[in-house]
Amino acid sequence: MKQPRGGYINPRSLDTEVLSNHAVLNSTENVHASITGMAVDYLTRLASGASPMEAFETSLRGAYLLEQAAIPALSDAKEALGELKPGILPSVAAVVAACRLVRYNVVFRTGPGMYNPYAQPEPDPATIENIQTMVARAAAFFAQYGPIMLDGFTFDGAYTEIVTAGDGDFLTSDTLWDCKVSVKGPTKDHTLQVLMYYLMGMKSGRAEFQWITHLGVFNPGLNTVYRIKVAGIPDDVITEVSRDVIGYN
């Protein structure tokens, strides 16, 4: 989506807080950043008490679709699921299992034709250590900013011909959070995404969104929090994103 200069929400307008950072991440990882990001996201949900099936629901749906397309996947997904334990920080085996599972997400989002079983190697020790560190940071973050009221939510009743899918990360009592694992702070695409989540959540009628006063991005790679007040977003931005980006009349 082509945005105005600086973005609908300029990332520089976000309030920033760097949390205590006692661990330095390894400089290299051997899996794609998207795999790392999804693994951190879902393992954070798991560590916060969600069941393995709840935390990795999208992955399991992808594996099921592959099975329907005569591509064996469910047995591998169920085996990986058995390594996951809720309410605790992930073990090495849990991180490896999570990286196996999130490979199936692309199937649920775009179809079996996009799945490549050989595209990603298993995470190496440096990657595993980074994921464990970031999940621990996320757990500490939610201990400070939480608790988590809702995670992995969809926007039933609020999708359009333009935006046909998508799911949010986390809601706390007053903030809609998106988790981004990157070496830099949020971009204008990230701030647009979280604004879209908010507008679609309001459109869906879910009661939890009525109490949201802030939008936020948490980056466990940088261990940094970025937030903005919803009341500080101009009305014309809300109108334009609702109409032109999402497709609401």
N, C-alpha and C positions, 0 to 999 in steps of 0.2 A: 504494500500500500504506500503510495507516494504521500509523504507527510509534509506539513509546513516546515519551514526552516527551524531547526532545533527540535522538531517533533511536536505532536499534540501536547505531550507533557515533556518538557525539556528535562533530561536527567539531572542537569545542574540545579534544578529547583527542589530536588529531594533533600530532606534532612538526612545526614549521614552520621552513623555511630560505628566506630571500630571497636569490636569486642576484644577482650584479652586474648592474646595469641601466643601460646607457649610452644606450639609445634610448628615446624617448617615443613611444608609439603615437598615431596620429591619432585624434581624438575621435569621428569619424563614419565609418561604413562603409555602403555602399549595397546590400549583400547580407545575407540573413538570417544570424544568428549560427550557425545549424546548418551552413550552407554554409561559412562561414569555418572552423568547428571541424573539419569533415571534411577540408577542403582542407589545413589545417595538419597534421592527423594523417597523411594519406596522403603528402603531400609530405615529411614527416619520414621516413617509411618509405623513400621514394624516395631521399632524400639520404643515408640510412644504408646504401644499397647494394641495396635490393630492386629488382627489375625493374619497369618500368611496369605490366606485366600482373599481377604479384604485388601491388604496392601498391594498385592500383585494381581488384582482382578483383571486389569487391562491385558497383562501378559498372558494370563490364563485364557482369556477370550481369544487372543491371537492364536494360541496353540490349538484351541478347539477349532478355529476356522481352518487352520492348516490340516487338521485331522479330517475335516469334512471334505477338503480338497485332495484327499488321499495322500497327504504328506505326513508321515509319522511325526508326532510332536508331543502328544499328551503324556506319554510315558516318561519322556525326558522332563517335561514340565513338572509332573507329579514327583519325580525323584528329586528334582531341585527344590521343590516346595518342602520336602521332608527335612532339609537342612536348616530351615528357617524357624527361629524361636521368637515369639513376641515378648516385648517388655525388657529386652536386654540389648546391649550393644553387639554388633555382629561379629561373629568369629570369622576366621579365614575361610572356612567352608561356606559360611553364609554369604560372604561377599562373592565368592566364585559362583554360587548358586544364583544369586541375584543377577549377576551379569549374564548368566545363561538365560534366565527368565525374561529379562527386558528385551532381548533380541526379538521376542515374539510381538512386541508392541506394534512394530511397523505393520504387521499383518492385520491387526485390528483396525489400525488407522487408515491404511491404504490398500489392503488386499493381499492375498497370498503371492501374487506375482512379484512383489517387492522384497520377498524374503530370500536371503542368501545365507544358508547355514554355515558357510565357510568365511564369511566376511570379517568375523571378529575372533581373535584368539582368546584363550582364557587370560584373565588379568595376571600380570606378573607380580612379584612381591612388592615392588614400588607402588604399583597401581592399587593393590589391595590395601596397603598401609595408608595411602591417601584417602581412599574411600572410608576406611575405618575412622580416620582423623576427622573427616568432614561430617560423618554421622554423629560422632561425639560432640562436635561443635554445634550441630543442629539441635541435639538433645539439650545442650546447655542453653542455647538460644531460646528454645521453647520453655525451658524452666524459668527463664527471665521474662519472656514476652507472652507466654501462654496462659492457661493451657490451650491445647488444640480443641476447638469445638466441632470442627468438621474438616475432613480431608478427602481428596480424590473425588470431589463433587462434580457432577455434570449439570447441564443447564436445560433440562427437559422443559419444553414449552417455550424456549427462548431462542432456539436455532432458526436460521433463515436460509434462503436460497444461496446466500453468499457464505455464511458461516454455518456449515452443516454438522460440525463436530467440534470437540474440544472439552477439556476438563481442567478444573482448577486444582491448586495444590493444597493450601491450608487456610482455614479461618480460625482466628482467635476471637476473643470477645468483641474487639473493636476494629480489627484489621484483617483485610484480605491479603494474604502473602503468596508470592510466587518465589520458588526456590531456583536460583540460577547458579550453576557451577561454571565459573569462567575466570580467566586471569585478569579481567578488567571489570569495572563497574557496569551498571545497567546502561543499555543503549535506549534510543528512542523507540525501537521495536519492542523492547522489554516493557517500557512504561505504557505503550499502547496496548500491549497484550493484557497487562493487569487491569487497565481501565476497561477493556472489553469484558474481562471476566466480571468486573463489578457491575457493569451495565446489564450484562446478560443474566447475572444472578438476581438483580432487581427485577428484571423482566420475567424471570421464571417464577417469581412469587414466593421463593423460599424465605421463611421467616427470619432465618439467621442473618440475611443480608440487610435487614432493616436496622440493625445495630452497628453496621460498619461505618466508621468515621474516618478511617485511614486506609490507604493502599500502600503496600510495602513489598520490597524485594529483599530477600536474604541471600547472601552469597557465602556459603560455608567455605569456599576456596579462599576467599579473602577475609572471612570471618567478619563481615561488615553488613550493617543494617541500613537500608534506605527506605524512607517513608515520606508520604505527603498526605495532607489533610484533604479529604474529598471536598470539603467546603471551599478549599483554595483553588479548585479546578474551575476555570471560567465556564459559565453556562453555554457559551457558543461552542466551546470544545466538546462538551457533553452532547449537545445537539448534533454537531457535525459527525462525531464518531458514531453516535447512534444511527444516524440516517445514512451516511455515506460509506462507513466502514462495515458496520454490521448489517444494515439494510432494514432498519425499522422505519415505518412510515410516520 
